[in-house]
Amino acid sequence: MQENGKKIILFDGVCNLCNSSIVFIIKRDKRDMFRFAALQESIGQALIAKHNIDTSKTDSIILVDGDTHYEKSSAALRIARHLSGGWPLLSAFLILPKFIRNAVYDYIAKNRYKWFGKKESCMIPTPELKSKFLYGNILLHTSSKLTQR
């Protein structure tokens, strides 16, 4: 498990759609289940390496839950399952074959910079949100636990 059993969402830190999605998730994460790290940051790179994730196939949102990770639509729908309001209902789409779900996801991901724009650097969270983000001062251990230096 991760830091106190939190699920980690890796995201494209320069993508406006991804950044907006992270803010959306934080506002609806009433049970404080998630922590966040940009794919471009050292902790994001360490988790990518640890889980052998091929970023040429997925480069927008990845959910790390213990020793398991989910990509593309599987990640998005599993994240929705833990949000407040009616959003958990979206997880019903997990019954659809992955190739159908991911076709929609890939279309949006492929066009996200064109439709929503791109930042020059990763977002900097406000002081009140900073505790929800993981940075380079987190060490990965083989037991899958994260601890702070």
Secondary structure, 3 states (H helix, E strand, C coil): CCHHHCEEEEECCCEHHHHHHHHHHHHHCCCCCEEEEECCCHHHHHHHHHCCCCCCCCCCEEEEECCEEEEHHHHHHHHHCCCCCCHHHHHHHHHCCHHHHHHHHHHHHHHHHHHHCECCCCCCCCCCCHHHECCCCEEECCCCCEEEC
